[in-house]
Amino acid sequence: MKNIHRSFVLAVALLAGACGSTQTTTGGTVANPATTAGGQTVTTATGQAVSQNANDRFNTAAQAMKAHDDANSGRGDWNPAACNEVAEQFEDAAEAQPGANFPEAWFNRGLVLLRCNLNDQATTALTRDRSCAP
C-alpha cells in the first residue's frame, strides 16, 4: 500500500508541475458539449468544454471503477485484466475529446493502473497533460 501511495504522490506532483505556473486551453471548440442537469457546460479543469461523447465515456468508466472499488465489501476486486479494461475506458474517454485534452480522464486512468501496481503505465497516464501542448 505504501508503494502505491508513494507512486500516487509522485505522479500528482509531476502532473501538477507539468505546465509551470500557467495553463492554457487547447483543442478548439467542442461541437457537441456535455451539459449538466442545470444546463451548464461540463468543462475540464483547464476550462475546455467536454464533448458529450467524452463525458458519456468518462461516466461509464467512473461507474466501472466504482464497482470494482466497492466489490468484496469495499475491499475491491482489482486484478490486471480489470485494471487494463477500466484504464482503457478512461483512455477512450480522453481520446474522444479534441486533442485528447481531458486531464481528468488521464488522471483516473493512472489511478486505476496504480490499483494493480502498474506503476510505469500509471506514471505515463498521470503525466500526460495535453492542456500544456503548444
QUIHU-V961473 format. One record per run of one state. SS is the DSSP state (hx for helix, st for strand, lp for the rest). FROM is the first residue (numbers start at 0). TO is the last residue. If there is no record, write none. Layout:
ss: [SS;SS]
from: [FROM;FROM]
to: [TO;TO]
//
This chain:
ss: [lp;hx;lp;st;lp;st;lp;st;lp;st;lp;st;lp;st;hx;lp;hx;lp;hx;lp;hx;lp;hx;lp;hx;lp]
from: [0;1;17;32;33;34;35;40;41;42;43;48;49;50;51;74;79;95;97;100;102;115;118;126;129;132]
to: [0;16;31;32;33;34;39;40;41;42;47;48;49;50;73;78;94;96;99;101;114;117;125;128;131;133]
//
